[in-house]
Amino acid sequence: MLNHISIAVSDIDKSMKFYEAVLAPLGYHVAHAGEERAILLDSEGGAFALYQGKPFPFHFAFDAKTKEAISAWYDAALANGGTDNGAPGFRLNYHEHYYAAFVIDPDGYKIEAVNQEMM
């Protein structure tokens, strides 16, 4: 159901130390750590990301099986009170197979539908 969750943190180093310790027993390991972002992955590829002071304090992404499902999700979101934050398309800044759409929900949360395996 969920592909990944991201949260904004006030101190990336302090939060990274905390989450690395508490998520290790659950099978997560550090996949990336930098000045503004850290990503922890579980053994099955589920991701939990920390971002230093991002404008959106919380972000979650739903798995989608096809481009058509992502487009339908995006259209339904806009038709039901969501605000566009990125139309369906490839996001090459993440990687070559990252196909997603982004919406701001009625409460201001950034949500996403994504498929990372399309060719």
N, C-alpha and C positions, 0 to 999 in steps of 0.2 A: 504494500500500500504506500508507505512513505519511502522515498528515495534518499532524502537527507533532510536534516534540520540544521539551521544556523542561528546562532544567537550573538548579539553584540555584548562586548565585555568592556569594563573600564580599564583593566590592566591585563594585557594579553599574556605576559609572562607568568603572572600569579595564577590566572585562570588556566593556562596551559599546564602548569605544574599540578594544579588541583585535578583537572579532568583526566590528565594522563594517568594519575594515580588511581582515581576512583573508577575509571573505565577499563583499566587493564584486567581486573578480575572478570570482566564481562567479555573479554576477547578483543578489545580495541587496541590499536597501536597507532603511533603517530605516522601519518603518511606525508605530511607537509607541516613545517613550522617556519614562520617568518615574522617580520616586524608587525604586520597588520593582520595576519591570518594564520590560523592553525587548523588542520584537518585531521581528525582521527577516524580510522576505518575499523570495522569489525571484520571477522574472518570471512563473512559473506559479502562484503563490499558496501554495507550500510555505512553512511557517513554522518558524522557530527562535526560541525564546523564552528569555530570561534572567530569573530571579527572584532578588531579594535575599533570601537566607536562608530560603527556603521549607522547610517540614518534610519535603517529599519531594525528595531531591536530584536525582532524574531522573524524567521523565515522558514517555511517548510515547502518541500517539493514532493508531489505525488508521482509515482511511477505511471507511465503510460506505455501501452504496447505498440501503438502506431502513430504516424503523423496525423491521421484522420481523427484519432481519439484526442490528440492534443488540440487540434483545431476545434473540435466539438466542445471540449472543455473550456477553451478560450471564449468561444461564442456564447456558451451558456453563462459564463462568468460575467461577461459584458452585458448580457440581456437581463441579468438579475442583480444589478447594482455594483458590479465590479468596475474598476478603472484600469484601462490599458497601462501596462508597464513593460511591454515587449511582446509584439505579435509573434505567432509561431514561426520558427525558423532555426537554422543551425547557429550555434554560438561557438564559433571557431576560437574565440579567446579562451574557452575552457578546454575543448579538444575537438577533433574533426568529426566525431560522431555524436556530439551533444546537441540534441534537438529539443527545443523547449519553448514555452510561452510563459509570460509573467503577468500577473494581475495584482492589483491592490484590492483587498476585500472591503466590504462596507465599514469595517472597524479600523482600517488602515494597515492591516497585516499584508506583507508581501508573500504571495503564494505562487506556486509554479507547477506546471505539468511538464515532465521530462522523460525522454528516452535517450539513453547514452550508448545504445548498441546499434543504431541504424547505420546503414552504409549508403 
